[in-house]
Amino acid sequence: MGVRGLTGYIVRNAQNRGVTQHRLANCRLVIDAANFVHFLYNFTYDYGGEYDLYADRLQRLFDKFQRCGIQPLFVFDGAKDWKGGKIRQQLRRMADRAASCKQLLETGRPDPRNRLLPILTYDVFGQAAVDRGFPVATVLTGDADEQVRAI
């Protein structure tokens, strides 16, 4: 799920294209969980991950959701569908992540174009969401795009 570069495009072109900002309140909101996790984690990789800082950031954001009456549903993609039309894209992403891992091991710095997350980042996110009573779902196989559209 997600469109690579969309956020940057919107930020760069919002004023010129007539994009208006909306304030959400008292609504349900379906969120691409994997992109959300990546977007919110921008800490160092020191000591295996800055989980306390990440958990604090999540708690502050979840507080805002609750104050605004936003009821999020976080949806994760399922297992890879190796029969689908995205196999080339999936293989390219896996190769990019492997190259980023290699660079991180060799230099101590991850490739900024292909961010890696510390291993427990998804667990911290899931626990923070469940602690707040926010539902977290994972589709059985493949991208969650179709299921999200159906919701």
N, C-alpha and C positions, 0 to 999 in steps of 0.2 A: 504494500500500500504506500501511498505517498507519491509526490511528484518532486523529483530532485530539482532543487533550485527555485521552487515556487515561492517560498517565503522571501528569499532575497529579491526575486523579481517584483513581488508585490511591494516590498519596502522601497525599492528603488523607483518604482513607477506609480505609486499610489496617488500622489498629488496630480500628476500629469494625466492620469486615466480616469479621474473622477471617482476613485474608490473612496467610500465613506466608512468610517469606523462605527461599529455597532457595539452597544453595551448589552451583554447577555444578562438576563435575570429571570428567575422563576421558570426554568425550562429544563428539559432533558437534553443531554448533549452526548452524542456518540463520538468517541475519540480513538484515533489510530494509536494504540498503546505503544507500539514499538517506536514510532516516530516521536511520540510524547516523551518517552524515556530518554531517547537520544538527545532531544532538544533541551531537556532540563538538566542533563548531566554534563557539566562543562568544568569539571574540577581536574586536578592533577591525578597522576597515577601513582603518586608516592604512597608507600606502605600498602600497596595493593588496591587502593581506592579510598576516596574520602566519603565513606558511607554516612557518617554523622552529619556532615554538611549537606549531603544529598537528602537525607531523611528530614532535616530541618527545612530545607527548601520545599519539599513535598508537603510538609505539614502546613507551612505558611500558605501555599497555593490552595491546598484543600480547605483551609480556613476560609479563604476568599470564596471558593465555590459555595461553601455552606452559607456564608453571609449573604450571598447573592441568590440563593435558592437554586443553584445549578446542580442538577442530578446527573453526574457523568456516568457513562457506561464505557469502560475501557475494553477494547477488543484487540486481541493479539492474533497475528497470522498463525496458521497451523503448520503441520509438518509439510515439508517441501513436496510439491506435486511434480514429480519428475516426468510426467506424461504431458504436462501442460505446455503452452506456447512460450512460457517464460524461462525455459531451461537454459538458454544462452545467457540471459541476464543473471540467473541464479549462479551459474558457473563463474561468470565474470566477477560477481560480488564475492564469491568464496575465494577466488584467486586474489582479489584486492585485499581482503581481510588477511589472507596468509602473508602477503607482502608487507602489510602493516605490522603484523606480528613479528616478522623477521626484522624489520627496521627498529621496532621497539626493543627487541632483544639485543640488537647490535649497538644501538645508539642511546637507548634509554628514553627516547622521544618517539611518540607515535606519529604516524603520517597524518597531518591535519586534514587532508582531503578524504580520508577514510577512517573516521574515528572508531576506536575500539572502546568498549565499555569494560570496566573491571567486572570480574566474574559474578559478583553478588548484586550487581546493580538492579537487575530485574527482580530479584528476591526482595530487596529493600522496597522497591516500588510496589510490588504486589502486597507486601505486608502493610505498608502505609495506607494503601487504598482499602484493603479489607478492614483494617482497624477503624476506618472512618465509615464503614458500611457501604462503600462504593463497589458496585459489581465489576468484576473482572472476568472476561470470557476469552476463550481461545477456540478458534474454529478447528474442526477436525483435521482438514488438510487444505493446503494451498493458502492463497491470499484471502483475507477477510473482506475484500471489496464487495463481493456479491451479497454477503450476509449483512454488511453494514448498510448497503443500499436498501435491502429488504426491511431493515429496522426503521 
